[in-house]
Structure formats: structure tokens, C-alpha cells
Amino acid sequence: MALAASLLMLGLFYLYFENSLQARNNPNHQLQIAPSSELVLKRSGGGHYVFPGTINGQPVTFLLDTGATVVSVPAHLAGKLGLEAGAHQQSITANGTVATRATRVDALAFGPFDLRGVPASLNPGMGGDQVLLGMSVLKHLEFTQRGDTLILRALGR
């Protein structure tokens, strides 16, 4: 009986701390879209803006990266996301120069934003499943940061 109670207590602690870590690492996992078609993001515990979206209708997690020229997708996600590897290219990253493949995202969406034909790259050096949302998307948006909050709006609004 004591063993069962201890296991139950450990399970409850696990669920509590797992949810707390999820909220800290991705506070935007359930996006709230403002009525004015702007997107308000909270900074994660790691100091980044991480949020859900879709590529070609498939769910992904985006990490906003103003230092990335294009959307950078981990190469191992290409098949799942319906992306075709195109021309060989070199990408300069924080970890050095990497051989990548050009691709184009037919449909990319997050919050109130929906873009078509977005230039991207497939990066075999990226582990994990986060997609870097680079300037090929961000150039279409206006963004304002205040403290730990980032507000994204379509240009011209």
C-alpha cells in the first residue's frame, strides 16, 4: 500500500513538474490571437520566442530567429513536412558553415499569419524538431518587443 501511494505521489510530482517545464520552455504552446490580427508572444525561460505553427499543414514548433536569412528546417523533417531538397548551398550558422539544401515551403502558418511559397533551407546539422523562423518570413511582419513580450503584426496595419 505504501509503495502504491509513493508511486502515485511520484507520478503526480512528475506531471506537475513536466507541465511547469513545458510552460517555462514554451509559454506560447496555446497561441491566443488578438482581435486585431496581431500575435502576442511571451519569451521562454531560455530567452527565445517559441510557438506552434504549421508547414504544409503539418504541426511544427517555430523558434523566431532574426539572424536566420531564411526559414531553416531540420533536414530529418523534410519528408514529414512534404519538402523537397533542391540545390546544394552553404549556410553560415552560429556553429559555422554548413552544407544545406534549398527548398520552398508551399504553406507556412502561425497565429493569424499564412504565407505561401516561402524560401527555406534543409539543414542536416540541426537536431531536434524546432524550425527557425528566419527573415524570409519576418520581413513580412512588424515586430515590437517590450520586456518579455513580442508583438507581431502584418506590415501595413
DRENDO-1510 file (C-alpha; in Angstrom, 1 decimal, always signed):
<recs>
REC; n; res; u; v; w
REC; 1; MET; +0.0; +0.0; +0.0 .
REC; 2; ALA; +2.8; +2.4; +0.9 .
REC; 3; LEU; +4.6; +1.5; -2.4 .
REC; 4; ALA; +1.4; +2.3; -4.4 .
REC; 5; ALA; +1.0; +5.6; -2.6 .
REC; 6; SER; +4.6; +6.5; -3.2 .
REC; 7; LEU; +4.4; +5.7; -6.9 .
REC; 8; LEU; +1.2; +7.7; -7.1 .
REC; 9; MET; +2.9; +10.7; -5.4 .
REC; 10; LEU; +5.9; +10.4; -7.8 .
REC; 11; GLY; +3.6; +10.3; -10.8 .
REC; 12; LEU; +1.8; +13.5; -9.6 .
REC; 13; PHE; +5.1; +15.3; -9.0 .
REC; 14; TYR; +6.2; +14.3; -12.5 .
REC; 15; LEU; +3.1; +15.6; -14.1 .
REC; 16; TYR; +3.3; +18.9; -12.1 .
REC; 17; PHE; +6.9; +19.5; -13.0 .
REC; 18; GLU; +6.5; +18.4; -16.6 .
REC; 19; ASN; +3.7; +20.9; -17.1 .
REC; 20; SER; +5.8; +23.6; -15.3 .
REC; 21; LEU; +8.8; +22.9; -17.6 .
REC; 22; GLN; +6.6; +23.0; -20.7 .
REC; 23; ALA; +5.1; +26.3; -19.6 .
REC; 24; ARG; +8.6; +27.7; -19.0 .
REC; 25; ASN; +10.2; +26.4; -22.2 .
REC; 26; ASN; +7.2; +27.1; -24.5 .
REC; 27; PRO; +4.8; +29.6; -22.9 .
REC; 28; ASN; +3.1; +30.1; -26.3 .
REC; 29; HIS; +2.1; +26.4; -26.8 .
REC; 30; GLN; -1.5; +27.5; -27.0 .
REC; 31; LEU; -1.5; +30.7; -29.0 .
REC; 32; GLN; -4.0; +33.4; -28.3 .
REC; 33; ILE; -4.8; +35.5; -31.4 .
REC; 34; ALA; -5.6; +39.1; -30.6 .
REC; 35; PRO; -8.8; +40.5; -32.3 .
REC; 36; SER; -6.7; +43.0; -34.4 .
REC; 37; SER; -4.8; +40.1; -36.2 .
REC; 38; GLU; -1.7; +40.6; -34.2 .
REC; 39; LEU; +0.2; +37.9; -32.3 .
REC; 40; VAL; +1.5; +38.4; -28.8 .
REC; 41; LEU; +4.3; +36.0; -27.8 .
REC; 42; LYS; +5.9; +35.5; -24.4 .
REC; 43; ARG; +9.6; +34.9; -24.1 .
REC; 44; SER; +10.5; +31.3; -23.0 .
REC; 45; GLY; +12.7; +30.6; -20.0 .
REC; 46; GLY; +15.6; +30.1; -22.4 .
REC; 47; GLY; +15.2; +33.7; -23.7 .
REC; 48; HIS; +13.7; +32.8; -27.0 .
REC; 49; TYR; +10.3; +33.2; -28.7 .
REC; 50; VAL; +9.0; +29.7; -29.3 .
REC; 51; PHE; +5.5; +29.0; -30.7 .
REC; 52; PRO; +3.4; +26.5; -32.7 .
REC; 53; GLY; +2.5; +26.7; -36.3 .
REC; 54; THR; +2.3; +24.6; -39.4 .
REC; 55; ILE; +4.4; +23.8; -42.5 .
REC; 56; ASN; +2.3; +22.4; -45.4 .
REC; 57; GLY; -0.4; +21.6; -42.9 .
REC; 58; GLN; +1.8; +19.6; -40.5 .
REC; 59; PRO; +2.3; +20.9; -36.9 .
REC; 60; VAL; +5.8; +22.3; -36.1 .
REC; 61; THR; +7.4; +24.4; -33.3 .
REC; 62; PHE; +8.9; +27.6; -34.5 .
REC; 63; LEU; +11.8; +29.5; -32.9 .
REC; 64; LEU; +11.9; +33.1; -34.0 .
REC; 65; ASP; +15.5; +33.8; -35.3 .
REC; 66; THR; +16.2; +37.3; -36.7 .
REC; 67; GLY; +19.7; +36.1; -37.5 .
REC; 68; ALA; +18.5; +33.5; -40.0 .
REC; 69; THR; +18.1; +34.6; -43.6 .
REC; 70; VAL; +15.5; +32.0; -44.5 .
REC; 71; VAL; +13.4; +29.5; -42.6 .
REC; 72; SER; +15.7; +26.7; -41.5 .
REC; 73; VAL; +14.2; +23.3; -41.2 .
REC; 74; PRO; +16.0; +20.3; -39.6 .
REC; 75; ALA; +16.7; +18.0; -42.7 .
REC; 76; HIS; +15.2; +15.0; -40.9 .
REC; 77; LEU; +11.8; +16.7; -41.0 .
REC; 78; ALA; +11.7; +17.2; -44.8 .
REC; 79; GLY; +9.7; +14.0; -45.7 .
REC; 80; LYS; +7.1; +14.6; -42.9 .
REC; 81; LEU; +6.6; +18.2; -44.0 .
REC; 82; GLY; +6.5; +17.5; -47.7 .
REC; 83; LEU; +9.6; +19.4; -48.5 .
REC; 84; GLU; +11.9; +18.6; -51.4 .
REC; 85; ALA; +15.6; +19.0; -51.3 .
REC; 86; GLY; +16.8; +21.4; -54.0 .
REC; 87; ALA; +20.1; +22.9; -54.9 .
REC; 88; HIS; +23.1; +22.4; -52.7 .
REC; 89; GLN; +24.1; +25.6; -50.8 .
REC; 90; GLN; +26.3; +26.7; -47.9 .
REC; 91; SER; +24.7; +28.3; -44.8 .
REC; 92; ILE; +26.7; +30.3; -42.3 .
REC; 93; THR; +25.3; +29.4; -38.8 .
REC; 94; ALA; +26.3; +30.2; -35.2 .
REC; 95; ASN; +28.0; +26.8; -35.3 .
REC; 96; GLY; +30.0; +27.5; -38.5 .
REC; 97; THR; +29.4; +26.9; -42.2 .
REC; 98; VAL; +27.0; +24.0; -43.0 .
REC; 99; ALA; +26.1; +22.3; -46.3 .
REC; 100; THR; +22.3; +22.7; -46.7 .
REC; 101; ARG; +19.8; +22.2; -49.4 .
REC; 102; ALA; +17.4; +24.9; -50.7 .
REC; 103; THR; +13.7; +24.2; -50.5 .
REC; 104; ARG; +10.4; +26.1; -50.7 .
REC; 105; VAL; +7.6; +25.9; -48.2 .
REC; 106; ASP; +4.3; +25.8; -50.1 .
REC; 107; ALA; +2.3; +26.9; -47.0 .
REC; 108; LEU; +3.5; +28.2; -43.7 .
REC; 109; ALA; +1.1; +29.4; -41.0 .
REC; 110; PHE; +1.2; +30.6; -37.3 .
REC; 111; GLY; -1.3; +32.6; -35.4 .
REC; 112; PRO; -3.2; +34.9; -37.8 .
REC; 113; PHE; -0.4; +34.7; -40.5 .
REC; 114; ASP; -0.5; +32.5; -43.5 .
REC; 115; LEU; +2.3; +32.7; -46.1 .
REC; 116; ARG; +2.8; +30.8; -49.4 .
REC; 117; GLY; +6.0; +29.9; -51.4 .
REC; 118; VAL; +8.4; +30.7; -48.6 .
REC; 119; PRO; +12.2; +30.3; -49.3 .
REC; 120; ALA; +13.8; +27.9; -46.8 .
REC; 121; SER; +16.7; +25.5; -46.3 .
REC; 122; LEU; +17.0; +22.0; -45.1 .
REC; 123; ASN; +19.8; +21.8; -42.5 .
REC; 124; PRO; +21.2; +18.4; -41.7 .
REC; 125; GLY; +23.2; +19.9; -38.8 .
REC; 126; MET; +20.1; +20.7; -36.8 .
REC; 127; GLY; +19.0; +18.3; -34.2 .
REC; 128; GLY; +15.6; +18.4; -32.6 .
REC; 129; ASP; +12.4; +19.4; -34.2 .
REC; 130; GLN; +12.4; +23.2; -33.9 .
REC; 131; VAL; +12.2; +25.2; -37.1 .
REC; 132; LEU; +14.0; +28.5; -37.2 .
REC; 133; LEU; +11.6; +31.2; -38.4 .
REC; 134; GLY; +14.0; +33.5; -40.3 .
REC; 135; MET; +13.8; +36.7; -42.2 .
REC; 136; SER; +12.2; +35.2; -45.3 .
REC; 137; VAL; +9.0; +35.2; -43.1 .
REC; 138; LEU; +9.8; +38.0; -40.7 .
REC; 139; LYS; +10.4; +40.6; -43.5 .
REC; 140; HIS; +6.6; +40.5; -43.9 .
REC; 141; LEU; +5.9; +41.4; -40.3 .
REC; 142; GLU; +6.4; +44.3; -38.0 .
REC; 143; PHE; +7.5; +43.3; -34.5 .
REC; 144; THR; +7.7; +45.2; -31.3 .
REC; 145; GLN; +9.4; +43.9; -28.1 .
REC; 146; ARG; +8.5; +45.2; -24.7 .
REC; 147; GLY; +10.2; +43.3; -21.8 .
REC; 148; ASP; +9.4; +39.6; -22.2 .
REC; 149; THR; +6.6; +40.2; -24.8 .
REC; 150; LEU; +6.9; +40.3; -28.6 .
REC; 151; ILE; +4.0; +41.6; -30.7 .
REC; 152; LEU; +3.9; +40.6; -34.4 .
REC; 153; ARG; +1.7; +42.4; -36.9 .
REC; 154; ALA; +1.4; +42.2; -40.7 .
REC; 155; LEU; +3.1; +45.1; -42.3 .
REC; 156; GLY; +0.8; +48.0; -43.2 .
REC; 157; ARG; -1.6; +47.5; -40.3 .
</recs>
